[in-house]
């Protein structure tokens, strides 16, 4: 599973953040690792220097081998919260996708 982390230019500490986010993604998606070819994570601060309560955005695209990509987005007050929210959504979607495949194989 190849993990690509993309951060907007207006995000502080981009290098350290990218390393931290990659570890979180690998940990959270580890049970799907053998079925995913690539995971792209994009984080951004939608309002830049302006302060807003839910201006951090995380978009995750997981690419299961031989299947259509699964995408999830979340916005929150921090990058960590937005990433956690988006990961929760993508995990749920992947469980659905792989669950349907298991159901088909069983019938």
C-alpha positions, 0 to 999 in steps of 0.5 A: 500500500503506497501512501501519499500525503499532500499538504497545502502550502499554508499548513505549518510544519508540513514535513513533520505533519506528513510523517505523522499523518502517514503513520496514522493512515498506515495504522488505521488502514493496516487491515486493508493493506494487502487489498489497497494499492494506494492511499492519497490524503490531502489536508488543507486550511480552507480559510488560511489566516482567517480564523474559523471553527471548521476550516481544516479539511481532509480528503482521502482517496483509497484505491482498492486493487481492481476496484473503483477508488473510495473517497471520503472528506471531513472538515473540523477545527483541527487537521487531526480531527478532520483526518480522524473523521475522514479515516472513519468514513473511508474505513466504513466505506471499505468495509462495505466494499469488501463486505459486498465482495465477500458476500458475492464470493459466498453465493 
